[in-house]
């Protein structure tokens, strides 16, 4: 695409956002007008790269393709034994447990992951990111299923967990410290005893850091390894999302107020989101993946998770990221086997943030994945699973030298699952 063509496409995208928002909101023009500007700045940067493809395919065909992808494959279909924990404010937190199968699970899969010996009795607890759910760990869950005890949970107001009580009752914004308390409640309910391996992606990694900050004795006494994937310990206010600095600064000035206003008119905004679904699908793909050959079913799977997050929940969480600073809490992981992994082309939590974390934990393994974006565990699942298996080995759960073969390449030539 030429530079002039990209600019033209971006102009079309911004105009589409503004038009759809105004149509959805009717007379509510002032707030949606500001929203159109803010969203338009972000949309323009993404649209230039994706809109040409979408403009050449009919809307009806795209709709049918999305329905077909929704029905394809087992992505997000893995389920375990359900359970509920209750946060400090009473929020209901949903989790699922996958137990070790008799004889340690399928022998062939166990050998690929762990060599000839079975893993030790640890529980691996997976924490998902912003606007996602426990299903974002689909490939890692499939690989470890039956071999190691795992816990997958949905953060408050995400997935199958309840809406945050403090947010609905008191109008309080979410804090990362609050999420650390939520994780403690899940651990108390689902893993009351035994060694724990904590795995967090993006906001989930921040949740793990908050747990360490609030409950250092738990880390000291029971946590035997930690994986921090595509996350940050702070300074998220400096991230430019691959956009010009002036545009990002403009968005930052208005976005908190815009999101608050949009959250108060959630029903109207959801209509607007549906009206601009094609544009936002392209934006989601741009900021989630870097590879050109990601399986369309995987891309649609990620899109569904993000679409399912209501706008008022998006608004409740947003302030927490600018306030997030858990750099000092990283010291509680010193001496533990730690994996720090990121996609080199991650524009949401850039890999420099992972490098900074690893720099404060000299014994940590730092893995930077080429041709990978923010959802690296879906984009390059075999790499993430391989490094998690190695982390378990370093934690003493399995012998060293474990290897992993493909647990779901997400290239377009691979079938779902």
N, C-alpha and C positions, 0 to 999 in steps of 0.2 A: 504494500500500500504506500503510495507517495505521500509526502508530507502534506500537500494540499488536500489530497483525498482524506487523509486522517483528520485534518482540521474540519473538513466539511461533515464527515461522519460524526465527529464530536459535537458539532453544532446541532446536528439532527437529534443526537441523544439528549443533549441538555434541553432542547425544545420539547422533546417527548416527555421528559420528566416533569417539566413545568406544566405542560398541558394536561397530563394525566392527573397530577396532584390537584390542579384547579377544578377539574371535572369531578373528582371524587369529593372534594371538600365543599363545593358550592360556594356559599358566601363567606366561608371562613378563610378570607384571602390573605390577611396580614401574616398569620403564622405560616400558612402553607407557602406564601410567597418567599419568606425567609428560608423555609425548608427547601424550596425549589432551587434557590441560589446555592445553599450549602451542599445539597446533594448533587447539584449540577456540577460543581467544581470537582467533586470526587468522580462523578460519572464520566465527565469529559475525559479524564485521564485514562479510564478503563475502556471507554467506548471506542476510542480510536483503534484499539487492537482487536475488538471483537465484533463490532457492529456490522462490518462489511459482510461477514459470514451470515449474520442473522437477517440482513436486509435482502439477501439473495434467496432466502428460503421462506416459503409462505407460512403465515401464522398458523393456519390449520394443520400443516404438516408438522410444524414444531410442537403443537399441542399433542398430536397423536404420538409423536416420538417420545414426549415426556411421559405420557401414559404408559407406553410400552416399556420404557425404562423403569418406571415405578413398579411394574409387575415382574421385572426380570431379576433373577438371581436372589441369593439369600442375604444380601447386604443388610445388616441391622436386624436380622431375623434370629440371631442366636439368643437364647434365653436360659436363665439359670434359676436357682431357687430364690424366690423373692423374699424380701424382708423390708422392714421399715425402722428408721431411727428418727429421733426427734431432737431438733436443734434447741439451742438455749432459749429461743423465743417461741418454741413450740412448732416450728415449721416441720412438716412431714417430709423426710428424706427417703427416697426409694433406692434400694440397692438389690443386687442379685449376686449370688455366690455360685461359682462353679467348683464343685468338689473334685478331688482326685478320684479317678475311676479305679475299680479293682485291678490289682497287679500294675498300677501306675499308668494305665492308659495304653493306647495302641503302641506296640513295640517299635514298629517302623518309624513312626513319628517321633517317639521318644529318642531313638538313636540319632535321627537327623538333628534334633535339638540338643541333646545332652550326652551323646556318646552311649556307652554301655551301662552306665549306672543311673539309677533313678534320682531325681532331685530330692533334696531334703525337705522337711516339713516346714515350708514357709508359706505365707499368704501374700500374694502380690495384689496390691490395691491400686486400681487405675482411676485417675482423676481427669475428667475431660475439660475442654476449653469453653470459652465464651460462645454462646449461641449454638453449641453442639449438644451432645448427649453421650451417655455411656457407649452407645453404638458406634461412636467414632473410632473405637478400638477394635473394630470387627476382625481385622486380620490377625492382630496379636492375640485376641481372645480365641480365635479358631486354632491358632498354632499351639497355644498352651492348654487348651481345653482338655481336661481329664488328666493332664500330666502334673500340673501344679495347682494348688488351691488359689483361686483368684476371686476378687471382689470388684464389681463394677457398679458405680453409683452415679446418680444424676444430681448435679448441683441444684440448689434451691431455685425454683421457678423455671427449671429446665427439665426436659424429658418427662419422666413420670413422677418426679418430685412435686410437692405442693408449692403453691405460691408463697413467697416469703411473708411470714406473718408480720414482721416488723415493717415491711414495705407496704403491705395492704392496710394494716391497722394504724400505723403511725406515720406513714408517708416517708419513712426513713430510707435513704439510699443504701445500697449494699456496700459493705466494706470488705476488703480482702481479709482483715482480721476475723470478721464474722464467718467467712468461708473456712478459715482454719478451725474455728469452733465447730462448724458443721462436719468437717472431716473427722474431728475427734469423736463426735457423736456416732458417726458411722463405724469407726474403728471399735468403739466400746460395744456396739451392738453386733457387728459382724465378725470382729476379730478380738474377742475378749482375752485371748491368751496366745502365746507363741510369737515367733519372729515375723517381722513385717518387712516387705519391700514396697516402697512408695514410688509410683510412676505418675508424673503429671505433665500434661501438655498445655502450653500457653497459660491460660488462667488457672488450669489445674496445677501447673508448676508453682504458680504464685500461692495457691491454696496450701501446697505442701510446705512452702517457705513460711507461711503464716502459722501453720501447725507447729513448726519448729520454734518459731518466735514465741508462741504462747505456751507451748508445752515441751520445753527442752528435755525434761526428764523422760518423756515418752520416747523421744528420739534416742536418747542415751541408753535406755533400758531395753527397748524392743525393736527398733528399726535397724536392719542389717545391711540395707543398700537403698540407694535413691537414684531415680532417673528423672532428669529435667529436660523436657523435649520442647523445642521451639518456644522458649519462655524468656522471662526477664526478671531481674531483681529490682528494677526501678528505671527512672529516666525515660518512661514511655512518652512523656510529653514532647520529647525531641524527635520522635519518629515522624518521617515525612510521607510514608506510604507510597514512595516512588513518584510523588507529585512535586510541582514547583513550590518552593518555600512560601511564596506570597499566597498561593492558593490554600496551602495547608494552614497558614496562620489565620486566614480569613475564616476558614471552616472552624478552627478551634475557638475563635472569638464568639461565634454564634451558636455552635452546635449544642452546648449544654442547655441553653434556653430553648432551642428548637426541639430537642428531644423531649424536654419536659412538656412543652406544648403539644407535641405529637402524641405523647403518652396519655394526655388528657382527652384526646380525640382518637383513641385507638381504633374504633370501628371504622371511622372514615379513612384513617391511614391504611388499614389493612386492605380496604378497597383499592386505594391507590397503589399499594404494593402489587396487588393482583393485576392491575391495569398495566403496570410496567414490568411484568414478570420476565419478559424476554431480555430486557436491558439488564436487570439486576442479576439474572442468571449468568450473564457474561461477566459482570463485575465480580460475582462470587467466584467464578472459575479463575479469573485473573489473580485474585488475592488469595486463593487457596492452593493453586498448583502452578508449577513452572514448566513441567513437561508438556510437549505438544501432543504426545500420544497417550494421555491418560484415558483409560477406559471410560466411554461416555456414561456407562451405568454407575461408575464410581463418582464421576462428577455430579451426576443427578442425585446420587445418594447424599453427597455433601450438601447440595443445594436444598434438598428436602429438610435436612436437619436445621439448617440456618433459617429457612423460610418458616419453620414451625415455632421460632422464638417470637413471641408477641412484641410489638413495638414498645409497650410500656415496660416490659422486662429489659429490653435493650436500653431504655432510658435510665432505669434504676441502677444498672451496672456501670454505665459509662463513667461517672465521676471517680469510681474506685481506681481506675487505671492511672489517672494522673496523680492520684495520692499514693499509689503503691510504691513503697521503698522497703525492701526486705534484705538489703545488702548485708547488714550486720547479722541477720539470722542465718546466713550461709555458714557461719562459723560452727554452727551446731552439727553440720555434716562432715566436718573435718575428721579424718581418720576412718570414714566409711567408704566402701566402694561406691563411687558416684559416676553415672553416665550423664554427660551433657551433650545433647545432639540437636542439630538444627539444619534446616535447608539453607543453602547459600543464597538462594534468591527469595527468601522469606521477606515480604514487604510489611508484614504486620508486627512481628517481633524479630527484627533483623538479626542475622547470625552474629553480629558484633556484640549483641547482648549476651549470647551464649558464651562467646569468647571471654567476656568480662567475668561471667560466673566461674568459668574454668580457671581464669587467672587468680581467683580468690580461693580456689580449691586445687592446689598444685597436684594432688594425687588423682584428680578426676580424669576420666577418659573423655576427651573432646572429639566428637565426630561431626564433621561438616559435610553434608550430602550435596554433591553437585546436582544441578538440574532439579532442584526440589524447592517447593514453596512452603507455605505455612502448615498445610495438612500433610506433612511428610509421612506420617504413619499410614495414610491412605495412598499417597502417591508412590512411595517406595517402601511398601510394608515389609519386604524381605530384609531390607537393611535394618529397619528398626527392630524387627523380631530377632535378627541375628545378634545385634548389640545387646538386647535385653537378655538373651540367653547367655551371652558372655558375662553380663553383669551378675547373673545368678551364679555363674561359675566363680567369679571373683569374690562373691559373698560367701562362698563355701557351700552353696546349695548343690552344685554339680561339679564334676571334674573339669579341669581346664581342657581346652581344645574342642569344645562343642562347635558344631557347624549347623547351618540352616540352609535348606533349599527353598525353592519358591513357595511361599504361602500367599499367593495372590498377586502376581504381577498385575499392575493396573494399566498396562499398555492396551491399545485398542484390539490387539490380537488375542488377548486373554479372555476366557469366559468368566462370568461372574463367580466369585468365591474361589 
